[in-house]
Amino acid sequence: MKKYVYQKKFYNVRVAYAGYFAALFLIWSIYRYIVEKDVLWAFAILACVYVVFNTFISHSYPEEVDIDDHRITFRSFGTVHSYDFKQIEDFRIKENPASKRIYLRINRNISQLVKGRYWIECSYFNDGLELFNYLLAKEDEIHPDTVKAYAHKSNEFSPEEKKKIEERQQERKDKSVFNRKKKK
């Protein structure tokens, strides 16, 4: 089993504290709406409800992703959502390769209000690139006849090309100003 964990300090700032702030602002917005009857506070209430719902109720921002041969598990704030790969009918990803961010929908054809939607910011997980590539490969495996799967297959590099790319990336890292400072 492979365990991918969101870096604690980033999870606290980007997810937990943002959720707590949204909950507090929700209370303040409700108070201001009652006092002022201004429509802008109603929009603030809706935005805060959305953030609080995604963070604390539907657990859409997992702190930990566990993957083994038979299942994938998402953990957040003590709640566990687990899926057997045999029971997954729909596994759709909208990815942003530049930021390594994924929006994952699992079994969206089954009505599930509080389960099955996950924002995964792979760059903040340990072995995040591996997690990002694994999820994309899993989507291609579950839905092999999609245009997206064909595009991924046609864009694969040969082992020689992969080695050249890795060598170029390593050269860039070695020449980087940031790495020179670390070596001194």
N, C-alpha and C positions, 0 to 999 in steps of 0.2 A: 504494500500500500504506500502511496506517495501522499505526503501531507504538504500542502501549500498554505502558508500563513501570512496574512497581511502584517506588515511591520507595525508594531503596537503604537508607536508615537504618531504615525501617519493615520492609522485607523481612528485613534482618539480624536485627532484634530479634524479630519475630513468627514468622519461619519458620526461618531458618538457626540462630540461637542456640538456639531452642527445640528444634530437631532434634538439635543437638549435646548439649544438656543431657539430652534423652531417651536418647540413646545412652550417655552416661556413667551415667545413672541405671539404665539397663538392665543394665549391667555390675555396678553396685553391688547391684541387686536380685537378680541371679543369685547373687552371692556370699552375700548375706544369706539367700536361700532355701536354699542348700546348707548353711549353718551352722545356721539356726534351724528349717528345715522348716515355716515358718509359711505358711498359705494366703494371707495378705495380700500376701506378697512375690510369690506366683504371679500375683495380680491386677495388681500393679505391673509385673511382667514383660510381661504381655499388653498393658497400656496403652502401655508403652514400645515394644514391638514394633510396635504399630499406628502410633504417631507416627513412628517411624523408617522404617517401610515407606512411609507416605504421603509423607514428606518426601524421602527419598533414593532410594527404589527406584521407586515409581510416579509420582513427581514431580507430585503432586496440587495443589501450590501454585505455579502458574507465576509466574515473575519478569517475563516478557514475553509479551504476546499480540500476534501479527501477523495482520492481516486484510487480504486483498485480494479481488478479484472472484471468485476461484476457490477459495481455500483459507483455512483458519484454522490458525495455528501457535502452539504453546505451548512456551516455553523455560524450563528450570529446571535449575540446576547443570550446565550444559553439555549437557543432553539436550534433544532437539527431538522433539516429537510434532506431526505435521502431518496434516491431514485435507482432502481435496478435497471441496467441497460436493456434487459429483455422487455421491460415494461414501457420503455420510452418509445413513443410513436412519432413524436415531433421534437426536434432539437434544432432550433434556429438561432443563428448568431448574426448580429450586426456588429461588425468590428471596425475599429479605427486603428490600423496598423502603426500609424505614427506615434500614438500615445499608448499603444498596447491596452486599449480599453475595449471591453466586450459587453454587449447587452445580450443576454442569453434568455431564451424562452424555451421552457421544457413543457411538452404536452399542452400547448396553447389551445388545442381544440377541445380539451376537457375544461369545463368551467371551474376555475380555481381562483378565488379572489386573493387569497393570502399565500399562495405558493406557486412557484414556477417562473418567476421573473427575477433576474439577477443582473446587477451591474458589477462587473469584475474588472477592477483596475489592475491588470497583471503586472504593471511596472512596480507596484508597491508590494508584491508578494515575493517570498523567497523563490528563486527559480522561476521568475515571472514569464520569461520568454518561453521556457519549456511548457508552462501552463497554457499560455496563449496558443502555441503551436498544437498542443494536444487537443484543446477544445475545437480548433479549426479542423483538425484531422478527424475528430469524432463526428463533427457535423458532416464531413464528406463521407465518412463511413456509413452513417445512418441514412443519409440522403445522397447516394452516389450518382443519381441521374439528374441532378440540378446543374444549371449553367455554372453556378459558383464552383461546384466540385470539378467540372471539366476545366474551368479556368485554373484552379489550383494544380491540377494534374499537368496541364500544359506549361505551367510556369516553373516546374521543378527543374533544378539544376543537376547536371551530371556531377559525380564525385570530384572530378578534376576542377570543375568550375566552383564548387563549394569550397574546395581547398584554397583556391586562388582568392576567393572573397574573404575567407577567414584570415589569410595572410595579410591582405590589404587592411582589414579591420585592425589586426594586431599592430601593423606598422603605424597606423593612425594613432592608436592608443599610445604606442611608445613615443611618438613625436609630439604628443599632446603637451601643452604647457602645464596642465594640471598634474600630469604624471611626473614631469620633471621636478616639480616642487615637492612631491611626495618622496621621491628618491633621495633628495638632498638631506 
